[in-house]
Amino acid sequence: MTYLAWLIFIGAAILEVSGDAVIRKGLRGSGLIIIMIGFAMLGCYGVVVNMVKWDFSKLLGVYVAIFAIISILFGRFVFKETIPAATWIGLMVIISGGMIIQFGS
């Protein structure tokens, strides 16, 4: 995987996780405008992630591993959640699956 693909996946994951967090905030009292901003961020994620010119199944299979990493880091550092050991173990399983998809052919 090229550095550009890594940057695209990381940027897409940040957009997706941030968009979901913004929608979550909007649903918990910040209002419709905030929800709409979250929708726009999720739309941008869809455009960004598809800039990598891979087969769709490989693209999303590998991306899911990057998304999982960013999601857990957001939970830990942005939302100050305590991440249980089972979640970290599950993350390792997801990363392993992403690596199999990336390097298995």
C-alpha positions as CSV (number, residue, x, y, z in Angstrom):
1,M,0.0,0.0,0.0
2,T,1.4,3.4,-1.0
3,Y,1.8,6.3,1.4
4,L,-0.9,8.2,-0.5
5,A,-3.4,5.3,0.1
6,W,-2.5,5.4,3.8
7,L,-3.1,9.1,4.0
8,I,-6.4,8.8,2.1
9,F,-7.6,6.0,4.4
10,I,-6.6,7.9,7.5
11,G,-8.3,11.1,6.2
12,A,-11.4,9.2,5.3
13,A,-11.6,7.5,8.7
14,I,-11.2,10.8,10.5
15,L,-14.0,12.2,8.4
16,E,-16.3,9.2,9.0
17,V,-15.7,9.1,12.8
18,S,-15.9,12.8,13.1
19,G,-19.1,13.0,11.1
20,D,-20.7,10.3,13.3
21,A,-19.6,12.1,16.4
22,V,-21.1,15.4,15.1
23,I,-24.4,13.6,14.3
24,R,-24.3,12.1,17.8
25,K,-23.9,15.6,19.3
26,G,-26.7,16.9,17.2
27,L,-29.1,14.2,18.2
28,R,-28.3,14.9,21.9
29,G,-29.5,18.4,21.8
30,S,-27.4,20.6,19.5
31,G,-30.0,20.6,16.7
32,L,-30.6,20.0,13.1
33,I,-27.8,22.2,11.7
34,I,-25.2,20.1,13.6
35,I,-26.8,16.9,12.3
36,M,-26.6,18.3,8.7
37,I,-22.9,19.1,9.2
38,G,-22.4,15.5,10.2
39,F,-24.2,14.3,7.1
40,A,-21.9,16.5,4.9
41,M,-18.8,15.1,6.6
42,L,-20.0,11.5,6.0
43,G,-20.6,12.4,2.4
44,C,-17.1,13.7,2.1
45,Y,-15.8,10.5,3.7
46,G,-17.5,8.5,0.9
47,V,-15.8,10.6,-1.8
48,V,-12.3,10.5,-0.1
49,V,-12.2,6.7,0.6
50,N,-13.1,6.0,-3.1
51,M,-10.1,8.0,-4.4
52,V,-8.1,4.8,-3.9
53,K,-8.4,2.9,-7.2
54,W,-8.7,-0.7,-5.8
55,D,-11.4,-3.3,-6.2
56,F,-14.3,-2.3,-4.0
57,S,-14.1,-5.4,-1.7
58,K,-10.4,-4.9,-1.1
59,L,-10.8,-1.2,-0.7
60,L,-13.5,-1.4,2.0
61,G,-12.0,-4.5,3.6
62,V,-8.6,-2.8,4.3
63,Y,-10.3,0.5,5.1
64,V,-12.4,-1.1,7.9
65,A,-9.1,-1.9,9.8
66,I,-8.0,1.7,9.6
67,F,-11.5,2.9,10.5
68,A,-11.5,0.6,13.6
69,I,-8.2,2.0,14.8
70,I,-9.3,5.6,14.4
71,S,-12.7,4.8,16.1
72,I,-11.1,3.4,19.2
73,L,-8.5,6.2,19.4
74,F,-11.4,8.7,19.1
75,G,-13.3,6.9,21.9
76,R,-10.2,6.9,24.1
77,F,-8.8,10.4,23.5
78,V,-11.7,12.5,22.3
79,F,-14.6,11.0,24.4
80,K,-12.3,10.0,27.3
81,E,-13.7,6.5,27.3
82,T,-12.0,3.6,29.0
83,I,-11.4,0.9,26.4
84,P,-11.8,-2.6,27.7
85,A,-9.3,-5.3,26.9
86,A,-11.8,-7.2,24.8
87,T,-12.1,-4.2,22.5
88,W,-8.3,-4.1,22.0
89,I,-8.3,-7.8,21.3
90,G,-11.1,-7.4,18.8
91,L,-9.2,-4.5,17.2
92,M,-6.2,-6.9,16.7
93,V,-8.5,-9.4,15.0
94,I,-9.9,-6.7,12.7
95,I,-6.3,-5.5,11.8
96,S,-5.3,-9.1,11.1
97,G,-8.3,-9.4,8.7
98,G,-7.3,-6.2,7.0
99,M,-3.7,-7.5,6.5
100,I,-5.0,-10.7,5.1
101,I,-7.1,-8.8,2.6
102,Q,-4.2,-6.5,1.7
103,F,-1.5,-9.0,1.4
104,G,-3.4,-12.3,0.8
105,S,-3.5,-12.1,-3.0
